[in-house]
Amino acid sequence: MGWARWMVQAVRGRVEGSRPRPGRVVEAAAPRRWREYPADGLTPGELSRILRAADEGSAEQALALFEQMEEKDAHLHAVAQIRRLALTGLSWRILSAAEVREGVDPAAAEEAAAYCREVLSDIEGLDAALQHLSLAIGRNIAVAENVWEPTGGELRLVDVVPVPFDRLAFDGRGRLRILTRREPVTGETLPAGKLVVHCPHAVSGHPMRGGLLRATAMAYLGKHYALKDWMVYTEVFGMPVRVARYEPSATPEEKRELLRMVESLGGDAAAIVSKAVELEFIEAGQGKAPPPYEHLCNFFNRELSKAWLGGTLTVEALSGEAGNFATTPQVHNEVRLDIRQDDIAREARTVRRDVLAPLARYRFGPGVPVPFFRRVLEPPRDLRALAAVLDTAVNELRMRVPLAWAHQALGVPEAARGEAVLTGRT
């Protein structure tokens, strides 16, 4: 009977053109591909070439560059992590369509939401997949695969697996294709209900023309040019200049010997000097302005912070550059709230479209009210102020406040039956 039901659903799915393909499209044992390192020796001309190639459909080098940018720049990695964790650090829940929109059948909506909650709660890798999708904030695209398997007489979603970035390709029109064992060069088109494609900041409809890593690539490059010059300056001018003076009557052989002696001071810091030789050490940078490299690096760091976090004050406060209270994280959020809210809304649309919609429609049919994915926003509370509000609400306004909610809001666990409890003042 169970298999008969599954066959009926399979036929219905084929008719509707929405039946997901069982198993995995992106095989775990993928052909090994050599990793590219386009950030090594990167120049403005090479950066422009890589981004133009991505616009034309060859995104492999651009995606490899974006990965290396975060690996090589500690500040960029830090602000990118702050931005992503502001999203993925929140818990999530599934709301029925009746809770969000009017005119929806509450019973059907709650049945679909309950089924989606049940299925997603059994997927251990879902949070890891959501973290992978959050990488699209920088790269503007991240893909995960819905893995369906026949279970209990029905085709059931059993896993959501991240798709590596080196498996992504685009055709001439900017449409995504997946490199598989069967199609390792041109890739396959997207099977219905199989892929979760998060593309939050596409410009002109092309997935590779957006993303914060592309927007900050020039700042990254400028900073690393400054760092390279800074290291050269430190090596050459950071040590004192050694000057040895010789008499006009010195022979060429004596001059060569004197030069070898001065050069040995650089590595050995020891030498035998004749009394006839005048040796002087001149400290580098005396009476001159400091080199501009540190200021350049700080300027580019501020540009990165503004692009990723919406401001620089939080990063400056954490780094000690500004120490007054007005620049502490208590006043300026680590990620501007409007930016975080936008990330939440874009993620919710992707998960609802590519996970919840096929999950609910395949089980209940095309007319089912699709549930909504929501991150749980719990603003920090002043417990003293909350206790004062509860006191006013209960004792003066005589409001009926649920006891369980009060325990949860105050962070006080409920006592078990027979458990010893604190007694207040009589």
C-alpha positions in Angstrom: 0.0 0.0 0.0 2.9 2.3 0.9 4.6 1.7 -2.5 1.4 2.2 -4.3 1.0 5.6 -2.7 4.6 6.5 -3.6 4.0 5.5 -7.2 0.9 7.7 -7.4 2.9 10.6 -6.0 5.7 9.9 -8.5 3.3 10.0 -11.4 1.8 13.2 -10.1 5.2 14.8 -9.7 6.2 13.9 -13.3 2.9 15.4 -14.6 3.5 18.6 -12.6 7.2 18.7 -13.7 8.3 19.1 -10.1 9.3 15.7 -8.9 12.8 15.9 -7.4 15.5 13.5 -8.6 16.4 10.9 -5.9 20.0 10.7 -4.7 22.7 13.2 -5.3 23.5 15.1 -8.5 26.8 16.4 -7.2 28.6 13.2 -6.3 30.7 13.1 -3.1 33.5 11.3 -5.1 33.9 14.2 -7.5 36.9 14.2 -10.0 39.9 15.9 -8.2 40.6 19.3 -9.6 43.8 21.3 -8.9 43.2 24.4 -6.9 44.1 27.8 -8.4 45.8 30.6 -6.6 44.9 33.8 -8.5 45.6 36.1 -5.6 49.3 35.3 -5.7 51.0 38.1 -7.6 47.7 39.8 -8.3 47.8 43.0 -10.3 45.1 45.5 -11.2 45.2 44.3 -14.8 44.9 40.7 -13.8 42.0 41.5 -11.4 40.1 43.2 -14.1 40.7 40.2 -16.4 39.4 37.8 -13.8 36.2 39.8 -13.1 35.5 40.2 -16.9 35.9 36.5 -17.4 33.4 35.9 -14.6 30.9 38.2 -16.3 31.3 36.1 -19.5 30.6 32.8 -17.6 34.1 31.6 -16.6 33.7 32.1 -12.8 36.3 29.5 -11.6 39.2 32.0 -11.1 36.9 34.7 -9.6 35.5 32.3 -7.0 39.0 31.0 -6.2 40.2 34.6 -5.8 37.4 35.4 -3.4 38.3 32.4 -1.3 42.0 33.4 -1.2 41.1 37.0 -0.3 39.6 35.9 3.0 42.5 33.5 3.6 45.2 36.1 3.1 43.6 39.2 4.8 43.0 38.9 8.5 40.9 42.1 8.6 38.7 41.0 5.7 38.2 37.6 7.2 37.2 39.2 10.6 34.6 41.6 9.1 33.2 38.8 6.8 32.8 36.5 9.8 31.1 39.2 11.8 28.6 39.8 9.0 27.9 36.1 8.5 27.6 35.2 12.1 25.2 38.0 12.7 22.9 35.9 10.5 23.8 32.3 11.1 24.2 32.8 14.9 20.4 33.3 15.2 18.1 30.4 15.7 15.3 29.7 13.2 11.8 28.4 13.1 9.1 27.5 10.5 5.9 29.5 10.5 2.7 28.4 8.8 1.5 30.6 6.0 -1.6 31.4 8.1 0.6 33.1 10.7 2.1 35.4 8.0 -0.7 36.0 5.5 -4.4 36.5 5.7 -6.9 34.4 3.7 -5.0 31.1 4.1 -6.6 27.9 5.3 -5.2 27.6 8.8 -5.6 23.8 8.9 -3.8 23.2 5.6 -1.1 25.7 6.4 -0.4 24.2 9.8 -0.3 20.7 8.4 2.3 21.8 5.8 4.3 23.7 8.4 4.3 20.7 10.8 5.5 18.4 8.1 8.3 20.8 7.2 9.4 21.2 10.8 9.4 17.4 11.2 11.6 16.8 8.1 14.0 19.7 8.8 14.5 18.7 12.4 15.8 15.3 11.2 18.5 16.9 8.9 21.6 17.2 11.0 23.5 19.0 8.3 21.0 21.8 7.8 22.8 24.4 9.9 26.1 23.6 8.1 24.3 24.1 4.8 22.9 27.5 6.0 26.4 28.6 7.0 27.6 27.6 3.5 24.8 29.6 1.9 25.8 32.7 4.0 29.1 32.7 2.0 26.9 34.2 -0.8 27.1 37.6 1.1 30.6 37.9 -0.2 30.7 35.8 -3.3 27.1 36.5 -4.3 26.3 32.9 -5.0 26.3 29.7 -2.9 24.6 26.5 -3.7 23.4 23.5 -1.7 21.8 20.3 -2.9 18.6 18.8 -1.6 19.0 15.0 -1.3 15.8 13.1 -1.7 15.4 9.4 -0.9 12.4 7.0 -0.9 11.6 6.6 2.8 8.5 5.1 4.3 6.7 4.8 1.0 7.4 8.4 -0.1 10.2 10.5 -1.5 11.5 12.4 1.5 14.1 15.1 1.9 16.9 13.5 4.0 19.8 16.0 3.7 20.9 19.4 2.4 24.6 19.2 1.3 26.8 22.2 0.4 28.0 22.3 -3.3 31.7 23.2 -3.6 32.3 26.5 -5.4 34.6 24.8 -8.0 31.5 22.9 -9.2 29.7 26.0 -10.3 29.7 27.2 -13.9 27.6 29.6 -16.1 26.5 29.6 -19.6 26.7 32.6 -22.0 23.4 34.0 -20.5 24.6 33.8 -16.9 22.5 30.8 -16.1 23.9 28.5 -13.4 25.2 25.0 -14.3 26.6 22.3 -12.1 29.8 20.4 -13.0 29.1 16.7 -12.4 30.9 13.5 -13.3 28.6 13.1 -16.3 29.1 16.7 -17.5 32.6 17.8 -16.1 33.1 20.6 -18.6 29.9 22.4 -19.5 27.9 21.2 -16.5 24.2 20.3 -16.1 21.2 22.5 -15.8 19.3 22.7 -12.5 17.0 19.7 -11.8 13.7 20.7 -10.3 13.6 20.6 -6.5 17.3 19.7 -6.3 19.3 22.8 -5.7 19.2 25.6 -3.2 20.6 28.7 -5.0 21.3 31.7 -2.8 22.2 34.8 -4.9 21.4 37.8 -2.6 23.0 40.8 -4.5 22.8 40.0 -8.3 23.2 43.0 -10.5 21.5 43.0 -13.9 20.5 39.4 -13.2 24.0 38.0 -13.4 25.2 36.1 -10.3 28.8 37.2 -10.7 28.1 40.9 -10.9 27.5 41.4 -7.2 28.7 40.4 -3.8 30.9 42.2 -1.3 34.1 40.4 -2.2 33.9 41.8 -5.7 33.0 45.3 -4.4 36.0 45.2 -2.0 38.5 43.5 -4.3 40.3 46.8 -5.3 40.6 47.8 -1.6 42.1 44.3 -0.9 44.6 44.7 -3.7 45.6 48.3 -2.7 46.1 47.2 0.9 48.4 44.3 -0.1 50.4 46.5 -2.4 50.9 48.8 0.6 51.8 45.8 2.8 54.4 44.6 0.3 56.0 48.0 0.1 55.9 48.3 3.9 57.8 45.0 4.3 60.4 46.1 1.8 60.8 49.4 3.6 61.2 47.7 6.9 63.8 45.3 5.6 65.9 48.0 4.0 65.4 51.1 6.2 64.5 49.5 9.5 68.1 48.8 10.4 70.7 51.5 11.0 73.0 52.6 8.2 76.6 51.6 8.7 79.2 54.1 7.5 82.9 53.6 7.6 85.3 56.4 6.6 88.8 55.7 5.2 91.8 57.9 4.6 92.4 59.3 1.2 95.6 57.3 1.0 93.8 54.0 1.4 94.5 51.4 -1.3 91.7 49.6 -3.3 92.4 46.4 -1.3 91.9 48.3 2.0 88.6 49.7 0.7 87.4 46.3 -0.3 88.3 44.9 3.0 86.5 47.8 4.8 83.4 47.2 2.7 83.4 43.4 3.6 83.7 44.4 7.2 80.7 46.8 7.1 78.6 44.2 5.2 79.4 41.5 7.9 78.0 43.8 10.5 74.6 43.4 9.0 74.5 39.6 9.6 77.0 39.0 12.4 76.8 42.3 14.3 80.5 41.8 15.1 83.7 43.0 13.4 87.3 43.9 14.1 88.0 47.5 13.2 91.4 49.2 13.1 91.9 52.4 15.1 92.5 54.2 11.8 88.9 53.4 10.7 86.1 55.7 11.7 82.9 53.7 12.0 79.5 55.4 12.5 75.9 54.0 12.8 73.1 56.3 11.6 69.6 55.3 12.8 67.1 55.1 10.0 64.2 57.6 9.8 65.8 60.2 12.1 64.1 63.6 11.6 61.7 62.3 9.0 58.0 61.7 8.8 57.0 58.0 9.3 56.2 56.1 6.1 52.7 56.3 4.8 52.1 52.5 4.5 50.4 52.0 7.9 48.0 54.9 7.1 47.2 53.3 3.7 46.5 49.9 5.4 44.3 51.5 7.9 42.4 53.5 5.2 41.7 50.3 3.2 40.7 48.5 6.4 38.1 51.2 7.1 36.8 50.8 3.5 36.4 47.1 4.0 34.6 47.6 7.3 32.2 50.1 5.8 31.4 47.8 2.9 30.8 44.7 5.1 29.5 46.2 8.4 28.0 49.5 7.3 30.5 51.5 9.4 33.9 51.6 11.0 33.3 52.6 14.6 32.8 49.1 16.0 36.1 47.8 14.5 38.0 50.9 15.6 36.7 50.5 19.1 37.6 46.8 19.2 41.1 47.5 17.9 41.7 50.4 20.3 41.9 53.1 17.7 39.1 55.0 19.4 38.5 54.6 23.1 35.6 56.8 24.1 32.2 55.3 25.0 30.5 56.7 21.9 32.4 54.2 19.8 31.9 51.1 21.8 29.9 48.1 20.6 27.2 48.9 23.2 26.3 52.1 21.1 27.2 51.0 17.6 26.0 47.5 16.6 28.7 45.2 15.1 26.5 44.9 12.0 24.1 47.7 11.3 20.6 46.4 12.0 19.1 47.3 8.6 21.9 45.3 6.9 21.3 42.3 9.1 17.6 42.5 8.5 18.2 42.5 4.8 20.4 39.5 5.0 17.7 37.7 7.0 15.0 38.5 4.5 17.0 37.4 1.5 18.0 34.1 3.2 14.4 33.5 4.2 13.2 33.9 0.6 15.8 31.5 -0.7 15.0 28.8 1.9 11.3 29.1 1.3 11.6 29.0 -2.4 14.2 26.2 -2.8 13.6 24.0 0.4 10.2 24.5 1.9 8.2 24.9 -1.4 9.3 21.6 -3.0 9.1 19.9 0.3 5.5 21.0 0.9 4.2 20.9 -2.7 5.5 17.4 -3.4 3.8 16.1 -0.2 0.5 18.0 -0.4 0.2 19.1 -4.0 0.8 22.4 -5.8 -2.0 24.4 -4.0 -0.6 23.9 -0.5 0.2 27.1 1.5 4.0 27.0 1.7 5.4 27.7 5.2 7.8 30.6 5.9 11.4 30.4 7.2 12.2 32.9 9.9 15.2 33.8 12.0 14.4 34.4 15.6 15.4 38.0 16.6 15.6 38.4 20.3 16.9 41.9 21.2 18.9 42.1 24.4 16.8 42.9 27.4 17.5 44.8 30.6 16.3 42.3 33.2 15.7 44.9 35.8 13.5 46.9 33.5 11.7 43.8 32.4 11.0 42.8 36.0 9.7 46.3 36.7 7.3 46.0 33.7 6.1 42.6 34.9 5.5 44.1 38.3 3.4 46.8 36.9 1.6 44.5 34.5 0.6 41.9 37.1 0.2 43.9 40.3 -1.2 47.2 39.0 -2.8 46.5 35.6 -3.9 42.9 36.5 -2.7 41.6 33.2 -2.7 37.8 32.7 0.9 37.0 32.0 1.8 33.4 31.1 4.1 32.0 33.8 6.1 30.0 31.2 6.8 33.1 29.2 7.9 35.1 32.3 10.4 32.3 33.2 11.7 32.3 29.6 12.0 36.0 29.4 13.8 36.4 32.7 16.0 33.3 32.1 14.8 31.6 35.2 14.1 27.9 34.8 10.9 26.5 36.1 11.2 24.3 39.2 10.4 20.6 38.9 7.7 19.0 41.0 9.1 18.4 44.6 12.2 20.4 43.9 13.4 22.8 46.6 12.8 26.4 45.7 13.9 29.8 47.1 11.3 31.5 49.3 10.8 35.2 49.0 10.1 37.8 51.7 6.8 37.3 53.4 
